[in-house]
Amino acid sequence: MSETALSAPAPRSFGERLVGALKLDATVYEEVEHDTNALSQAAGVVALAAVATAIGHPAAEGVGMLGSIIGSLIGWALSAGFIWIIGVRLFEHTSDYKELLRTIGFAQAPQLVMLVGILPILGGLAVLVAAVWGLAAYVIAVRQALDVSTGRAVWVCVLAFGLAVLSVALLGWLFS
């Protein structure tokens, strides 16, 4: 057996990756970026975050658990697309859509804190904590996927968010 085969660490389990993503461990985001088998795990994180949000902070009455999961999966795919457009097509950084899907999927792990929203007094705090923690996770995920500085990752996220807002506004205008 070669020396590199002996020294290469085994991939982390789903649980270890989830905890690492919550800890904002950049090595976890780097690992899932390169693990082509981690796409289903990333989708699992997105679905778990959607369930936690639906239970802890049901903002859209009548959507239900399944609607929340489907909406989150669609939002995940769209946000990865917006980041790909800005980061890869506009700024010419290296990544592909599936790498972005994997890292951004794990970046939704902080939304699990939304489950705390079932406690009356902590609901608003859970939203704030999840938002700030989630933004940090997104920046780390984008930084690792695009192999850029933190500052550049922030710019890509800001511009992708702007593109998403513009797209939603345009769709609203078209359908109104």
The 8 nearest C-alpha neighbors of each residue, nearest first, counted from 0:
[[1, 2, 4, 5, 3, 6, 7, 8],
 [2, 0, 4, 3, 5, 6, 7, 8],
 [1, 3, 5, 4, 6, 0, 7, 8],
 [4, 2, 6, 5, 1, 7, 0, 8],
 [3, 5, 1, 2, 7, 6, 0, 8],
 [6, 4, 2, 3, 7, 1, 0, 8],
 [5, 7, 3, 4, 8, 2, 1, 9],
 [8, 6, 4, 5, 3, 9, 2, 10],
 [9, 7, 6, 10, 5, 11, 4, 3],
 [8, 10, 11, 7, 12, 6, 5, 4],
 [11, 9, 8, 12, 30, 34, 16, 7],
 [10, 12, 15, 16, 9, 13, 14, 27],
 [11, 13, 15, 14, 16, 10, 17, 9],
 [12, 14, 16, 15, 17, 11, 40, 18],
 [15, 13, 17, 16, 12, 18, 11, 19],
 [16, 14, 12, 18, 17, 13, 11, 19],
 [15, 17, 19, 13, 14, 18, 27, 20],
 [16, 18, 14, 20, 19, 15, 13, 21],
 [17, 19, 21, 15, 20, 16, 14, 22],
 [20, 18, 16, 22, 24, 21, 17, 27],
 [21, 19, 23, 17, 22, 18, 24, 16],
 [20, 22, 18, 23, 19, 109, 108, 17],
 [21, 23, 19, 20, 24, 18, 17, 25],
 [24, 22, 20, 21, 136, 25, 19, 139],
 [25, 23, 19, 22, 26, 27, 20, 28],
 [24, 26, 28, 27, 23, 29, 139, 143],
 [27, 25, 29, 24, 28, 30, 19, 143],
 [28, 26, 30, 29, 25, 24, 19, 16],
 [27, 29, 25, 31, 30, 26, 102, 140],
 [30, 28, 26, 32, 27, 31, 143, 25],
 [31, 29, 27, 32, 28, 33, 26, 34],
 [32, 30, 34, 28, 33, 29, 37, 101],
 [31, 33, 98, 29, 30, 102, 34, 101],
 [32, 34, 31, 30, 35, 29, 98, 37],
 [35, 33, 31, 36, 37, 32, 30, 38],
 [34, 36, 37, 33, 38, 31, 32, 98],
 [35, 37, 34, 38, 39, 40, 31, 33],
 [38, 36, 40, 34, 35, 39, 31, 41],
 [39, 37, 41, 101, 40, 36, 42, 35],
 [38, 40, 42, 41, 37, 43, 36, 101],
 [39, 41, 43, 37, 38, 42, 44, 13],
 [42, 40, 104, 38, 44, 101, 43, 105],
 [43, 41, 39, 45, 40, 44, 46, 104],
 [42, 44, 40, 46, 41, 45, 47, 39],
 [43, 45, 47, 41, 42, 46, 105, 108],
 [46, 44, 42, 48, 43, 47, 104, 107],
 [45, 47, 49, 43, 68, 48, 44, 42],
 [48, 46, 50, 44, 49, 45, 43, 51],
 [47, 49, 111, 51, 45, 110, 46, 50],
 [50, 48, 46, 52, 68, 47, 51, 67],
 [49, 51, 53, 47, 52, 48, 54, 46],
 [52, 50, 114, 48, 54, 111, 49, 53],
 [51, 53, 49, 113, 55, 56, 50, 54],
 [54, 52, 57, 50, 51, 56, 55, 49],
 [55, 53, 51, 52, 56, 114, 57, 50],
 [56, 54, 116, 114, 117, 52, 113, 53],
 [55, 57, 52, 116, 53, 58, 54, 113],
 [58, 56, 53, 59, 54, 55, 60, 52],
 [59, 57, 56, 60, 53, 52, 62, 55],
 [60, 58, 57, 62, 61, 63, 53, 67],
 [61, 59, 62, 58, 57, 63, 53, 56],
 [60, 62, 63, 59, 66, 57, 64, 58],
 [63, 61, 66, 60, 59, 67, 64, 65],
 [64, 62, 66, 61, 65, 67, 60, 53],
 [63, 65, 67, 66, 53, 68, 50, 62],
 [66, 64, 68, 67, 63, 69, 62, 70],
 [67, 65, 62, 69, 63, 68, 64, 70],
 [66, 68, 64, 70, 65, 69, 49, 71],
 [67, 69, 71, 65, 49, 46, 66, 70],
 [70, 68, 66, 72, 71, 67, 65, 73],
 [71, 69, 67, 73, 68, 72, 66, 74],
 [70, 72, 74, 68, 73, 69, 75, 67],
 [71, 73, 75, 69, 74, 70, 68, 76],
 [72, 74, 70, 76, 75, 71, 77, 69],
 [75, 73, 71, 77, 72, 76, 78, 70],
 [76, 74, 72, 78, 73, 77, 71, 79],
 [75, 77, 73, 79, 74, 78, 80, 72],
 [78, 76, 80, 74, 79, 75, 73, 81],
 [77, 79, 81, 75, 80, 76, 74, 82],
 [80, 78, 82, 76, 77, 81, 100, 99],
 [81, 79, 77, 83, 78, 82, 84, 76],
 [82, 80, 78, 84, 159, 83, 79, 77],
 [81, 83, 79, 85, 159, 80, 84, 86],
 [82, 84, 80, 87, 86, 81, 85, 79],
 [85, 83, 88, 81, 82, 87, 86, 80],
 [84, 86, 89, 82, 83, 88, 87, 155],
 [87, 85, 90, 83, 82, 92, 155, 84],
 [88, 86, 91, 92, 83, 90, 84, 89],
 [87, 89, 84, 91, 85, 90, 86, 83],
 [88, 90, 85, 91, 87, 86, 84, 92],
 [89, 91, 86, 87, 92, 88, 85, 155],
 [92, 90, 87, 88, 89, 86, 93, 85],
 [93, 91, 87, 90, 86, 145, 94, 146],
 [94, 92, 145, 87, 91, 95, 146, 144],
 [95, 93, 145, 144, 98, 87, 92, 96],
 [94, 96, 98, 97, 99, 93, 83, 87],
 [95, 97, 99, 98, 100, 83, 79, 94],
 [96, 98, 100, 99, 95, 101, 38, 35],
 [99, 97, 32, 101, 100, 95, 96, 144],
 [98, 100, 96, 102, 97, 101, 79, 103],
 [101, 99, 97, 103, 98, 79, 102, 104],
 [100, 102, 104, 98, 41, 38, 99, 103],
 [101, 103, 140, 99, 105, 104, 28, 32],
 [104, 102, 106, 100, 105, 101, 140, 99],
 [105, 103, 41, 101, 106, 102, 107, 45],
 [104, 106, 107, 102, 41, 103, 108, 44],
 [107, 105, 103, 136, 137, 104, 108, 140],
 [106, 108, 105, 109, 104, 110, 45, 133],
 [107, 109, 110, 106, 105, 111, 21, 44],
 [110, 108, 111, 133, 129, 107, 21, 132],
 [111, 109, 48, 129, 112, 108, 113, 107],
 [110, 112, 48, 109, 113, 51, 108, 114],
 [113, 111, 110, 114, 115, 109, 129, 125],
 [114, 112, 52, 115, 111, 55, 125, 116],
 [113, 115, 55, 51, 116, 112, 111, 52],
 [116, 114, 113, 117, 112, 55, 118, 125],
 [122, 115, 117, 55, 118, 114, 113, 56],
 [116, 118, 55, 115, 119, 114, 122, 54],
 [117, 119, 116, 121, 120, 115, 122, 55],
 [120, 118, 121, 122, 117, 116, 123, 115],
 [119, 121, 122, 118, 123, 124, 116, 117],
 [120, 122, 124, 118, 119, 123, 116, 125],
 [116, 123, 121, 125, 124, 119, 120, 118],
 [124, 122, 126, 125, 121, 127, 116, 120],
 [123, 125, 127, 121, 126, 122, 128, 116],
 [126, 124, 128, 122, 113, 123, 127, 116],
 [125, 127, 129, 123, 124, 128, 130, 113],
 [126, 128, 124, 130, 125, 129, 131, 123],
 [127, 129, 125, 131, 130, 126, 132, 124],
 [128, 130, 110, 126, 132, 109, 127, 133],
 [131, 129, 133, 127, 128, 132, 126, 134],
 [132, 130, 134, 128, 133, 129, 127, 135],
 [131, 133, 129, 135, 134, 130, 128, 109],
 [132, 134, 136, 130, 109, 135, 131, 129],
 [135, 133, 137, 131, 136, 132, 130, 138],
 [134, 136, 132, 138, 133, 137, 139, 131],
 [135, 137, 106, 133, 139, 134, 138, 23],
 [138, 136, 140, 134, 106, 139, 135, 141],
 [137, 139, 141, 135, 140, 136, 152, 153],
 [138, 140, 142, 136, 137, 141, 143, 135],
 [141, 139, 137, 102, 143, 138, 142, 103],
 [140, 142, 144, 138, 143, 139, 152, 145],
 [143, 141, 139, 152, 147, 145, 140, 146],
 [142, 144, 146, 140, 141, 145, 29, 139],
 [145, 143, 141, 142, 146, 99, 32, 94],
 [144, 146, 94, 142, 147, 93, 143, 92],
 [147, 145, 143, 142, 144, 148, 93, 92],
 [148, 146, 142, 145, 151, 152, 149, 143],
 [149, 147, 151, 150, 152, 142, 146, 153],
 [148, 150, 152, 151, 142, 153, 147, 138],
 [151, 149, 153, 148, 152, 154, 147, 142],
 [150, 152, 154, 148, 153, 149, 147, 155],
 [151, 153, 149, 142, 155, 150, 154, 138],
 [154, 152, 156, 150, 151, 155, 138, 157],
 [155, 153, 157, 151, 156, 152, 158, 150],
 [154, 156, 152, 158, 153, 157, 86, 159],
 [157, 155, 159, 153, 154, 158, 160, 152],
 [158, 156, 154, 160, 159, 155, 153, 161],
 [157, 159, 161, 155, 160, 156, 154, 162],
 [160, 158, 162, 156, 81, 82, 161, 157],
 [161, 159, 163, 157, 158, 162, 156, 164],
 [162, 160, 158, 164, 159, 163, 165, 157],
 [161, 163, 159, 165, 160, 164, 166, 158],
 [162, 164, 160, 166, 161, 165, 159, 167],
 [165, 163, 161, 167, 166, 162, 168, 160],
 [164, 166, 162, 168, 163, 167, 169, 161],
 [167, 165, 163, 169, 164, 168, 162, 170],
 [166, 168, 170, 164, 169, 165, 171, 163],
 [169, 167, 171, 165, 166, 170, 172, 164],
 [168, 170, 172, 166, 171, 167, 165, 173],
 [171, 169, 173, 167, 172, 168, 166, 174],
 [172, 170, 168, 174, 169, 173, 175, 167],
 [171, 173, 169, 175, 170, 174, 168, 167],
 [174, 172, 170, 171, 175, 169, 168, 167],
 [173, 175, 171, 172, 170, 169, 168, 167],
 [174, 172, 173, 171, 170, 169, 168, 167]]
